[in-house]
């Protein structure tokens, strides 16, 4: 999708602050002393743009990136990582696959491994496998998860002290919302009052703000306008995405 590629690849728009924070975290892991821990955690509520930040960081650092699914087994995790490392047809036992990953990663110690939806690693008892890969390869490893992910890690023995960098995604501020508007609605000048209302109604969540921006752009198109204000948008019964399912509009 063009919009996401602009954010992820840099485009003409500066990344929102969470994107910059994620990249800074990984850069810090890359520049650590070799004897320091190599794990980082980036957590935050759903919709804060963590996955977009991860993809941007992947493109900037050449990281291997995987997103864990609910159905994944240990073998699926290992084969997915190997596929990202350029070995999609790798076969063998779990130990063989683990050794292959460690060997490939260790040959390029600055190349990060980013694992998104890492909450599922704890839930499915796979976090120890990742810990061993990180320990033996010594490459930067970033784990991305939901807001309570760090709390889950507290319950995992031998893990807390291995995390060198902890980061939390923050809700979008007005500057971030302006950045998203320039990317999603490049042909519409949106008043700051309307942008701020979109941000507040969406609780600072990127997904909700972007859904509202889609509605704003459509409304401006219907009105034949290249600028739009809060009062104009409200006069057209403009939609603000809050996470709630909108009710049916009754005919007059």
C-alpha positions as CSV (number, residue, x, y, z in Angstrom):
1,X,0.0,0.0,0.0
2,X,1.5,3.3,-1.0
3,X,0.7,5.2,2.2
4,X,2.4,2.6,4.4
5,X,5.4,2.4,2.1
6,X,5.9,6.2,2.4
7,X,6.0,5.9,6.2
8,X,8.0,2.7,6.3
9,X,10.6,3.7,3.6
10,X,10.9,7.3,4.7
11,X,9.3,8.9,1.6
12,X,8.9,12.6,1.8
13,X,7.5,12.5,5.3
14,X,9.4,12.3,8.6
15,X,8.4,9.3,10.6
16,X,6.2,9.7,13.6
17,X,7.9,9.6,17.0
18,X,7.3,5.9,17.7
19,X,9.0,5.0,14.5
20,X,12.1,7.1,15.5
21,X,12.0,5.6,19.0
22,X,12.1,2.0,17.7
23,X,14.9,2.7,15.3
24,X,16.9,4.5,18.1
25,X,16.4,1.4,20.4
26,X,17.8,-1.0,17.7
27,X,20.7,1.3,17.0
28,X,21.5,1.3,20.7
29,X,21.6,-2.5,20.6
30,X,23.8,-2.5,17.6
31,X,26.3,-0.1,19.2
32,X,26.4,-1.8,22.6
33,X,29.6,-3.4,24.1
34,X,29.8,-7.1,22.9
35,X,29.7,-8.3,26.5
36,X,26.5,-6.4,27.3
37,X,23.0,-8.0,26.8
38,X,21.7,-7.9,23.3
39,X,17.9,-8.0,23.9
40,X,15.5,-5.1,23.5
41,X,11.8,-4.8,24.1
42,X,9.4,-2.3,22.5
43,X,5.9,-2.4,23.9
44,X,2.7,-0.5,23.6
45,X,-1.1,-0.6,23.1
46,X,-2.6,-1.9,20.0
47,X,-2.8,0.7,17.3
48,X,0.2,2.8,18.4
49,X,2.1,1.9,15.2
50,X,4.6,-0.6,16.6
51,X,4.5,-2.8,13.5
52,X,5.0,0.2,11.2
53,X,7.9,1.2,13.3
54,X,9.3,-2.3,13.1
55,X,9.1,-2.4,9.3
56,X,10.7,1.0,9.1
57,X,13.5,-0.2,11.4
58,X,13.9,-3.3,9.3
59,X,14.4,-1.3,6.1
60,X,16.9,1.0,7.8
61,X,19.0,-1.7,9.5
62,X,18.6,-4.7,7.2
63,X,17.1,-6.7,10.0
64,X,15.4,-10.0,9.7
65,X,11.8,-9.6,10.6
66,X,9.1,-12.1,11.6
67,X,5.6,-11.6,12.9
68,X,4.4,-14.5,15.2
69,X,1.0,-16.0,14.6
70,X,-1.3,-17.6,17.1
71,X,-1.0,-21.0,15.4
72,X,2.8,-21.1,15.3
73,X,4.8,-24.0,16.7
74,X,8.5,-23.9,17.6
75,X,9.3,-25.4,14.2
76,X,7.2,-22.8,12.3
77,X,9.0,-20.0,14.2
78,X,12.4,-21.4,13.3
79,X,11.6,-22.0,9.7
80,X,10.1,-18.5,9.4
81,X,13.3,-16.9,10.8
82,X,15.4,-19.0,8.4
83,X,13.2,-18.0,5.5
84,X,13.9,-14.3,6.4
85,X,17.6,-15.1,6.5
86,X,17.5,-16.4,3.0
87,X,17.0,-20.1,3.6
88,X,13.3,-20.9,2.9
89,X,13.9,-24.6,2.3
90,X,15.8,-25.4,5.5
91,X,15.0,-28.8,7.0
92,X,16.0,-30.9,10.0
93,X,15.2,-31.3,13.6
94,X,14.5,-28.4,15.9
95,X,18.1,-28.5,17.1
96,X,19.4,-28.5,13.5
97,X,17.2,-25.5,12.6
98,X,18.2,-23.6,15.8
99,X,21.9,-24.2,15.0
100,X,21.4,-23.0,11.4
101,X,19.8,-19.8,12.7
102,X,22.6,-19.1,15.2
103,X,25.3,-19.8,12.7
104,X,23.8,-17.5,10.0
105,X,23.1,-14.7,12.5
106,X,26.6,-14.9,14.1
107,X,28.2,-14.3,10.7
108,X,26.7,-10.8,10.6
109,X,26.7,-9.6,14.3
110,X,25.3,-6.1,13.5
111,X,22.2,-7.4,11.7
112,X,19.2,-7.3,14.0
113,X,16.5,-9.9,14.5
114,X,13.1,-8.3,15.0
115,X,10.2,-10.5,16.3
116,X,6.8,-8.8,16.3
117,X,3.8,-10.1,18.3
118,X,6.3,-11.5,20.8
119,X,3.6,-11.9,23.5
120,X,2.7,-15.1,21.7
121,X,6.2,-16.4,22.4
122,X,5.5,-16.3,26.1
123,X,1.9,-17.6,25.7
124,X,3.0,-20.6,23.6
125,X,6.1,-21.3,25.7
126,X,8.6,-20.4,22.9
127,X,10.4,-17.5,24.6
128,X,13.2,-19.7,25.9
129,X,14.0,-20.8,22.4
130,X,14.4,-17.1,21.4
131,X,16.5,-16.5,24.4
132,X,19.0,-19.2,23.4
133,X,19.2,-17.9,19.9
134,X,19.9,-14.4,21.1
135,X,22.5,-15.7,23.6
136,X,24.4,-17.9,21.2
137,X,24.3,-15.6,18.2
138,X,24.9,-12.3,20.2
139,X,23.1,-10.2,17.5
140,X,20.7,-7.4,18.4
141,X,17.3,-9.0,19.1
142,X,14.2,-6.7,19.4
143,X,11.0,-8.2,20.8
144,X,7.8,-6.2,20.1
145,X,4.6,-6.8,22.0
146,X,1.5,-5.3,23.6
147,X,1.5,-3.0,26.7
148,X,1.6,-5.9,29.2
149,X,4.4,-7.8,27.4
150,X,7.1,-6.6,29.8
151,X,5.0,-7.9,32.7
152,X,4.8,-11.3,31.1
153,X,8.6,-11.3,30.7
154,X,8.9,-10.6,34.5
155,X,7.5,-14.1,35.1
156,X,10.1,-15.8,32.8
157,X,13.2,-16.9,34.7
158,X,16.6,-15.7,33.4
159,X,15.0,-13.2,31.1
160,X,14.7,-9.8,32.9
161,X,18.4,-9.2,33.3
162,X,19.1,-10.0,29.7
163,X,17.1,-7.0,28.3
164,X,19.4,-4.1,27.8
165,X,16.8,-1.6,26.3
166,X,13.2,-1.2,27.2
167,X,11.0,1.1,25.1
168,X,7.3,2.0,25.2
169,X,5.3,3.3,22.2
170,X,3.5,6.5,23.0
171,X,0.1,7.9,21.8
172,X,0.3,10.2,18.8
173,X,0.6,13.9,19.6
174,X,-0.5,16.7,17.3
175,X,2.8,16.7,15.4
176,X,2.5,13.0,14.7
177,X,-1.1,13.6,13.5
178,X,0.0,16.3,11.1
179,X,2.6,13.8,9.8
180,X,0.0,11.2,9.2
181,X,-2.3,13.7,7.5
182,X,0.4,14.7,5.1
183,X,0.9,11.1,4.2
184,X,-2.7,9.9,4.1
185,X,-4.3,13.1,2.8
186,X,-1.7,14.9,0.7
187,X,-4.2,16.8,-1.3
188,X,-6.2,18.1,1.6
189,X,-5.2,20.9,4.0
190,X,-6.8,19.8,7.4
191,X,-7.2,22.4,10.1
192,X,-5.2,21.7,13.3
193,X,-8.4,21.8,15.4
194,X,-9.9,19.0,13.3
195,X,-6.6,17.0,13.5
196,X,-6.5,17.4,17.2
197,X,-10.1,16.2,17.6
198,X,-9.3,13.2,15.4
199,X,-6.3,12.5,17.7
200,X,-8.3,12.8,20.9
201,X,-11.2,10.8,19.7
202,X,-8.9,8.0,18.6
203,X,-6.9,8.1,21.9
204,X,-3.7,8.8,20.0
205,X,-3.8,5.4,18.2
206,X,-2.4,5.5,14.7
207,X,-5.0,3.1,13.2
208,X,-7.9,5.1,14.5
209,X,-6.5,8.4,13.5
210,X,-5.8,7.1,10.0
211,X,-9.4,5.7,9.8
212,X,-10.7,9.2,10.6
213,X,-8.3,10.8,8.1
214,X,-9.8,8.5,5.4
215,X,-13.3,9.8,6.3
216,X,-12.0,13.4,6.3
217,X,-10.5,13.1,2.9
218,X,-13.7,11.6,1.5
219,X,-15.8,14.4,3.0
220,X,-13.5,17.0,1.5
221,X,-13.8,15.3,-1.8
222,X,-17.6,15.3,-1.6
223,X,-17.5,19.0,-0.8
224,X,-15.1,19.7,-3.6
225,X,-12.7,21.3,-1.1
226,X,-8.9,21.1,-0.7
227,X,-9.2,22.5,2.8
228,X,-11.5,21.5,5.7
229,X,-12.1,22.6,9.2
230,X,-13.6,21.0,12.3
231,X,-16.9,22.9,12.0
232,X,-17.2,22.0,8.3
233,X,-16.5,18.3,9.0
234,X,-19.0,18.3,11.9
235,X,-21.6,20.0,9.7
236,X,-21.4,16.9,7.4
237,X,-21.8,14.6,10.4
238,X,-18.2,13.6,10.0
239,X,-17.1,10.2,11.5
240,X,-14.4,10.0,14.2
241,X,-13.0,6.6,14.8
242,X,-13.0,5.8,18.5
243,X,-12.9,2.0,18.4
244,X,-16.6,1.7,18.9
245,X,-18.8,0.2,16.1
246,X,-20.9,3.0,14.7
247,X,-24.7,2.6,15.1
248,X,-27.1,2.5,12.1
249,X,-28.1,5.9,10.8
250,X,-31.9,6.2,10.7
251,X,-33.5,7.7,7.6
252,X,-35.2,11.1,8.2
